[in-house]
Amino acid sequence: MQLSAEPLIYGLIFFGVLALVEGLYLFTFGKSISLNSRVNRRLEMMEKGGNREQVLEQLRKELGQHAKSQSIPLYSLLSDRAQKAAIAFTPKQLILIMCGLAGIAFVGLSIGTSAPLPVRILGSVIIGIGAVFFWVNKKANKRMAMIEEQLPDAVELMVRSLRVGHPFTSAVQIVANEVDDPLATEFGIISDECAYGRDVGESLKEMAERLDMQDMRFLAVAVTIQQQSGGNLAEVLAGLAKVIRARFRLFRRVKAITAEAQWSGKFLSAFPLLCLVAILAKDPGYYDEVLDHPYFIPCCFIVGILLTANLFIMRSLTNIKV
């Protein structure tokens, strides 16, 4: 049994198509859409010549297009994460990208490996679909983490604006202009919707449901109640900002406490595979005597299922809601 470089080739092709989809995304929509730049994409689009109504329509379309496509087979598994990530690609474009990446992966596997045709087809499909799922999920996690971190500062900025005499709609506009993306564009959409006559409480509630954020729901409820019954909104939001910041600190603390258990689960699942690679590197013929045994392949599948189950079990045990 000779040590093969094919697993490495599969990994390189997977990360290659990941880099390809990210490059295509930045090339199509510009660097401002990258979460690393934190550039206010809404203001940049307006500076490039788009009027307020056109920019609002485009951003609303991007943010809501994935929720409307849950009926598409397979894509329904991705739509929620794509919506939270605010992926500008349309659902059809993402599906076409999956197909294109699968085709590129098939070419790479055909050139770099000697695997049978069915294995190459299955591997290319898994790589194409898996790369897009991985990319979207990573985008969603990063964007939601940034919004959760920015929200307390945004609410405190609104409190200061209200205390110096600005109306709430102007406070929202100030947040949209002063904070970084991704929260700036979200509040910019609310500001533009209010300018065209929509109720600010409804806009906040829609954003909270789209992002599925409890803290944003608190903000929407506080504003709605103040609109209906009156009261000092600045003091209410000041208290809310303290609550959100305390929840954020608690979430970070819980995440730090559970990090060891999470990495232990990942290590325990990866350790047998690392041992397998080390054994084959030292003695390529180590498993020659059992390769033809009828239980060898079924046992490999069972071990793989158990290792995968370990990841999900450890994640569920350490996924503590705050």
RAGISUL-V460482 format. One line per field, one symbol per residue. psi: psi as a letter, one per 40 degrees, with the letter a starting at -180 (. if undefined). A space follows every 10 residues. Layout:
psi = ???
This chain:
psi = hihieddddd dddddddddd ddddddddei deeheddfih dddddddeeh iddddddddd dddedddefe ehiddddedd ddddefhdii dddddddddd dddddddddd deifiidddd dddddddddd dddddddddd dddddddddd dddddddddd dddeeiiddd ddddddddii iedddddddd dddddeeihd dddddddddd efhddddddd ddddddddea igdddddddd dddddddddd dddddddedd dddddddddd dddddddddd ddgdededde dehdeddddd dddddddddd dddddddegh h.
